[in-house]
């Protein structure tokens, strides 16, 4: 039984390593790579850890396999820590097995382990912190608080949502019979350690006027789907798979029913309440589900009425995971996936978007892995078609960081200059020496700020990209009428 967590983690790693590197780079992955190539203590829309790791995977050349190995590692770590947590709270080998299967196959956790996102490191660090707490409750050294603090501090350099998880966990412990474990200098040491590790990114945000907050406000006003309390709870059932949701709900109920596990129940409830109150995206609390996977597996293992159905439950989990395989791994032919989704929508019409964008026939997540090489190639044709004198002075302006990231990552092979954009951290990097004479605009038709323009000299083409990225006009703008500094101040878009 002691080796079961390791075997489960290795199996998860192998599965993701084979299944992850398909389709193409996700929009955010391109942006992470570019951000990581501009090392800093923070960025407009995220702390530095994920960009630095992403750029590190590309040190030996552009490689989808290399960057997708990163989430595979964290997915394996998530399964490993969830299994250790299950053991710590009293699960036997069967409970560990069910924990491993749920953590490996719950769709939202699967998504975090399939492509790089700022949620990916939380796959490991959130359940690790919970394991530390469980170990202390069971009589382990209070020094585990220091380990938990360090883990959460590192995770804060990936995504700020961890602060809400940490606060929910601490308050949850305080509301539970195990609150005595907070009364130790090691708890304060853990808080200090975590705060110190997370401080550089927060100081960067302060120094730049909290652009992250401005970005969140822009998202909520323009792109985010805002759910009410009941709808948000329904969303949680959908992102974990309605077939798995009863087990996780059983884990929540079981946690509240057991005094030594009640802190897990409170952690989940308080986190969800915080996300509802802050209008967080439906996937923001996703990294908490390994905790409910462990308590849910324990509840099944200890329910006498379910003893005879143990094998059936395991087979059912695997079968359900197999049926959802095309929707969580980028391995199915796009046309086949589109047909499958179209067929499924004839029977159910459920809203699962987290952004108000046009629908895609292959899901928004997978569509954002398409179209980027074609975009860079189209821009390169326009760029190379300019007279030599214009080409030497031309800048390439993209409307969003996905387009700009594609030009920067794929454009080197075409000799393209680095893209400029007003979107998020690209705006902070400035116009990169652009003098206002020639501008290739991706996705636009040149504003009146330019003296003349060649409108839509080319258009992007990709069948499976998100609809807003299909048929983008590529225009050439000449003679900026105003100073570049004035132009640049007007293109900022933190969203």
N, C-alpha and C positions, 0 to 999 in steps of 0.2 A: 504493500500500500504506500510505503514511503516514496517509491519510485514513480507512482502513478502520476503525480503532478508533472514530473519531468517528461515522462513519455507523452502526456497530453500536450505539453508545451511544444515538444519537438514535432509532433504530428501537426499541430496548428501552424507552426513555422513552415513546414514542408508544403502544406496545402496552399498557404498564401504565397510562398515563394514561386510556386508553379502557376497559380491562378492570377496573381496580381498584375504582372507586366504585359498587359494586352491593351488594345485600342490605342491609347496615346497618353501624353501628359495631360493631367487635369489642369484647368485654368489656374487654380491656386498654386499648384506645384511649380508651374513656370515662374510665377511671381515670387514664390519662396526662393527659388534658385537665384533669381536676380537680386533679391534683397540680401541673401546670404553672401553674395559677391560684393556687397557694400556693407561690410561688418559695422555694426553699431550696437549701442546698448538698448535700442528699441526702434520700433517703426510705427507709423501712423496706426496700423490696424492689428499689430501683434507684437508680443515680446520677441527677443532675438533667437531663442533656442531652435525653433523649427526651421527658420531660414538658414541658420548656420549649418544645421545638420543636412538640410536639403542640398545646399551648395557643396558641402563636403562629399556627398555621394557622386558629384559630377566632376571631381578633380581630375579624373583620367579620361574625360570625354563625356559627351551627352549620352546618357544611358537610362532608359526607362526601367530596365531590370534593377539597376543599382538604387534608384530612388524608391522603387516599390519594395525593395528588401527592407527598407527602414520601417514601414508600418508592419511588415511581417514579423520583425523582431519584437515590436511592442505588442502585437496581438498575441504572440507566444508568451511574452511576459505577463500579459493580462490573465491568460488561462492559468499560468503557473501560480500567480499570486492569489487568484480566486480559489484555486484548489487548496493552497496553504491556509487561506482564511477559513475554508470549509472544515479542514482538519482541526484548526484551532478552536472553532466553535462547537466541535463535537461530532462531526460527520465521520462515517466510516467509508469504506472503499466505494460502496454504491453511491453515497452522497457526493463523494469527490468526483466520481465518473459523471454524474448528472450535472454537477457544477461545471465541469470541463466542457461538456457538450453545450450547455446553455451559453456559457461565456464565449465559446467558439462560434456559435451559430445564431445568437440573437442579432437580427439585422443591423441595428445601429452600431453595435460593437464590431460587427463584421465590416461595416462601411469604414469605420475608423481604422481598421486593420488592412484595408484594401488599397487605399491611396493616402498620401501624406496630407494631414490637416493639423491645425493647432490642437485638435482634440486627441490626436494620436498618442502623445506621451502620457496623457491621463489614463490610457488603458492600463498602464502599469502602475503609475504612481498613486492613483486613487485607491485601488485595492491594497497596495502595499501599506499605505497609511492606515487603512482599516485593519489590516493584519497586525500592525504594531499595537494598535489599541486593544485588539482581542488578546494579544499576547500579554499585555500588561494586566488586563482584567483577570486573566488566568494565573496570575502570580508571577509573571515575568518581570524582569528588571525594569524599573521606571525609566532607565536609560533609553528604552525604545521610543520614548517621546522625542528624543533628539533625532533618531532616525526618521521618525514621522515628519518632524519639522523640516529636516533637510530635504526629504522627498517632496513635500508640498512646496517648499521654496523653489526647488528646481522646476517643478511643474508650473509654478507661477511665471517662470520665464518662457513658458510655452503658450499658456492661455490664462487670462485673469479669472475665468470662471472658477478656478480652483479655490479662490478666496471664499466664495459662497459655499463650496463644499466643505472647506475647513471650518468655517463659522457654523454651518449646520451640524457638523459632526461634534464640535465642542459644545454647542448648546444642547444637542441631543444627549450627549453624555451627562451634562449638568441636569437634565430633566429625568435621568434614569437612575436606578438604584446603584449604579456603578460609579456615581459621581466622585467618589472618594479618590479615584485615580488622578483627578485633576489637582489634588492637594499634594504637590511635590515640586521641588525646585526644578526637576527635570522637565516638567511640563513647560515652565517658563523658559527653560533653556531651549526647548524645541521651538517655542514661539519666536524667541530671539533669533535662532538660527535660520528659521524659515523666512523671517522678515528681512534679515540681512541679505539672504540670497536673492530675494525678490526685489530688493530696494533699487538696484541700478536701473531696471526698466521703468520703475515708477518715477524715479528722478528724471529719467529721460522724458517721460510724459509731462511731468511738471514743467520742465525746461522748455518744452515745445507747446505749452498751453493746452494740454490734455486733448490732443487730436483724436485719441481713441474715443473719448466721450462724444466729440463732434461727429465722428463716423457713425457711432451707434444711433445718435439722434437722426442722422441722415438716412440710415437704413430703415428706421421705424417710420419715418415720414415718407420714404420713397419706394423701398423694395421689400421690406419684411412683411410676412403675413402675420398679423396680430390675432392671437386666439384668446377667447374668454376662458375663464377658469375651467368650465366643464369641457370645452373643446380642447384645451391644452392637455387635460388628463386623457381624453380620447386619443389625442396625438401620441401620447406616451404608449398607449396600448398598440397603436399602429406601428410605431418605429421599433418595437420589440417583437412584433409579429403577434397578432391576436391569438394564435394557437399557443404561443409560449406565455402570453400574458397571465393566464390563470396560475401558472407555477410561480411567477414572480409576485403576483398578488398574494398567493398563499405564503410566500416568503415574507412579505411585509406583515401580514397578519400574525404569522408565527413569531416574527421578531418582537412585535408588541406584546405577545402573550408570554414571552419569556423574559423575566427581569434582566438577565445578564445579556440579552440581545436587544433590549428595547432601544438602545442608542442607535442601532442600525435603522430601525423603523422611523425614529425621529429624524435621523439624518436625511433619509429619503423625503419624508413629508416636508420638512423645513426647506430643503433644497427646491422642491417643486413649487412650493408657495413663493419662494423668492423669485424663481424664474417667471412665474405667472405675474407677480407684481411688477417685475422689470420688463415685461414683454419680451423675454428671451426667446430665441429660436427654439423650435421644438426639440432639436438635438442637443442643446446646451448641457442638459443634465445626463447625457448618455453614458458617461464614464462611471456613473454610480451603479449601473446594473450588475456588474459582477458581485456586488454585495448582496443584492436580492437573489441572484442566482445561487449563491452559497446558502442563504437561509431557506430559499425555496426547495433546494435539493435536500437540505436537512429535514424540512417539514415532510417531504415525501418519504424519506428514509424512515422516519419515526412514526408515520401514520400506519397503524396496524392494518387498517382496512385495505391499504395499498400494497401490502407485502406480496400478495400473489400476482400483482400486475407490474412488478418491477421491470421485467424484461420487455413487456409491452410498452411501458413508458419510454424506455431507452430506444426501442425500435421506432416509436412514434416521433421522438425528437429528431432522430436521424432522417426519417422519411420526410418530415416537414422541412428540414434543412435542405434536403435534396430537391424538393419541389421549388424552393425559393432560390436555389443556386443561381439561375440565370439573372435574377434581379440584384444580386449582391456581389457577384464576381464578373469582371469584364471579359468573359470567355466565349459567349454565344455570338454567332453571326448576327450582325445588326438587323438584317431583314427578318430573320427568324425571331429575334427578340421583339421587334416592333409588332409582328403578327401576334405573338403571344400576349403582349400588353393590350393590343386592340381587342383580342378575344376576351381577356379578363375584364375589361371595362364594360363589356356587355352585361356582366352580372353584378358589378359593384361600381359605384361612383363615389369614391372616398377622396377627400382633399388631403394630400400629404406633402404639399409644397411648403418650403420655408421661405421662398422668395416669389414675388409677383412677376414672374417672367412667363413668356409664351410657352405653352406646352410643347414637349418634344415627344416624338414617337418612340424613343428608346429610353426614356426617363431623363430628367434634368441632369442627374449625376453623371450618367454615361455620355450624354450629348456633349457635356463640357470637356470630354476627352477627345473630341473630334474637331477638325477644321484648322488647327493651328499651323501645321506644316504648310497647308495650302495657302493660308493667309500670308505667311512669310514669303512664299514663292511668288504670290501675286504682287506683293509690295516690291519684291526684288525686280520683277519685270518692269514695273513702273519706274523704279529708281534707275535701272540701267538704260531705260529709254530716254532719260533726260540728256540734254547736251552736257558735255564734260564740265563746262563752267558752272552750270546750274547744279549738277550732281555734287560738285565739290562743296557747295554751300547749303545743300538741302538738309533739312531735318525731317524726321518722320514722327508725326504726331498721332498717337492712338487715343481713343476715347476711354479705354479702360485698361486695367493692369493685365488682363488676360491677353489682349491684343498686343500690348507693349511687351509683355513677357515672351510671347511667341516670336516677336521680331528680334528680341535680344538673344533668346536661346537658339533659335533656328537661323537667325539672320547672319551670324558670323560666317556661315558657309557660303553666303552670297556676297560678303563684303559690305553688308549694310551698316550704317552708323547706328549707335544705340538709340532706341526710341525715346521720345519725350511724351509726357502725358500729365494731365492735371489730376489724375486719379490717385488718391492716397499717397503712398510714399514717393511715387514718381514725381509728384508736385514738389516735394521737399528737395529732390535732386536737381531741380531747376531745369532751365532750357538748354543746358549742356553746350553753351557757346553759340546757340542759334542767333543769327543776325537779322532775321526778319525778311530775308530776300526770297527764299524758296522753301515751301513747306509741303510735304506729302501728307495729306490728311487721310487717316484710315477711319472709315465710317462716317465721313462728313462731306459736305459740298462747299466748303470755304465760306466763311462769314463775310459780311460787308467790310470787315476790318482790312481786307486785302484788296489791292487795286485791280487785280484781274485773276482769273482762275480757269483751269481746265477741269471741268466738272465730270466726275465719274469716268475717268479714262480707263478704269478697270473695275471689276467686281469680284469679290471672293466667291468661291464655289465649294461647298461641302454638303453632301446629302444628309449627314447625320449630326451636324453641329446644332447648337441651340438656334432656334429661328432668328433671334436678333443678330446672330453672327453669319447668317447665310445671305449672300448677295450684297455684302457691304460695299458701298461705293468707295473707290480710292480716287481722290482728287488731288490736283496739284495747284497750290495757291502761291501767288507771286505778289511781292511788295506790301509788306505789313505797313499800314498807315500810321500806326502808333508805336511808341517805344516798346521794345520787347518786355521790359519790366512791367509796363502797364498791361500788356497782353497777358503776361504770365499770372498776374494777380487776379485776372478775371476767369482763368480756366480751372482754378482749384475746385476739386470735388472730392470731399471726404465722405465716402459712403460704402 
